[in-house]
């Protein structure tokens, strides 16, 4: 049976950061996430094109603990907060992010999965996520299954090469477990909490989704001798 696990842009260094006065106290780690969505945000505005996009997201809970310069995952894309005010956070996505992800397709009113960067001492509830989107897949099917749902995602070969059954995958910023796969797609199971806490249950066949594979697989491939 399909069994899931719990819920990406510039190459940022992992640097401890202390929140300022008036913000939540603690130390955050830039570009380190768990794939556990903390809030469903809403796109207020999106301006720009291939050379760069400004994205304004309404996410009151996350904004209350975010300072300018902090990293936040929006649909799996690690972005840097450039403005924070009135429950909203502004970001600028660079061309690399736009090419690799579906971020530029977001329209005002769209809901997004939001996760602030992991803070030192917090549990790693999902799996290690960088917020560096590897590519875009497409929803092939989404069907009810018991109290949850089953989803099939078509993905390019450069993504599927790093996928294994029962391995980890990040989909729209949500950490999931691959239940099965073939040469064209992989499948995941969504528990009721994931359907309620994230935007995955609202996706329809054909919808583009941001994918990040388990970074460990890429390191292993790099270290193995060629041939």
LINFEN-V7998 format. One line per field, one symbol per residue. phi: phi as a letter, one per 40 degrees, with the letter a starting at -180 (. if undefined). psi: psi as a letter, one per 30 degrees, with the letter a starting at -180 (. if undefined). burial: 1 if it has 16 or more other C-alpha atoms within 10 Angstrom, else 0. A space follows every 10 residues. Layout:
BEGIN
phi = ???
psi = ???
burial = ???
END
This chain:
BEGIN
phi = .cbcbd..ac cbccbdbbcc cgbcchbbbd gbbbgbccac cbccaabhad cibcbbbcad ccccbbbdhc cbcbfgccbb cbabafgbbb bbccddcccc bbccccbdgc cbcbacccbd gccccbacbc gbccibbbcc aabcagcbab bbbcbcdccc cccbcgccab bfgbcbbcca aacbabbbbb cdcccccbcc cccbdgccbc bbcccdcccc ccccccg
psi = lkjll..jdl jkljkkkkkl kflkkakljk gjlfgjkfkj lkkeljkaaf fkkkkkkjie eeefgklkfl kkkjhfkjlk kfkkkhglkk lkkleeeeef lgeffklkfk klkkklkkkk fkkiecljkf gjkflkakke kjkkjbfblk kkjkllefef fgklkglkkk jhgkklkkfl laffllklkk leeeeeflge ffllkfkkkk kklkfeeeee eefkkk.
burial = 0001111111 0100000010 0000001111 1111111111 1111110000 0111111111 0111111101 1111111111 1111000111 1111101111 1111000000 1111111110 0000011111 1111111111 1100000011 1111100011 0111011111 1111111111 1000111111 1001101111 1000000111 1111000000 0000000
END
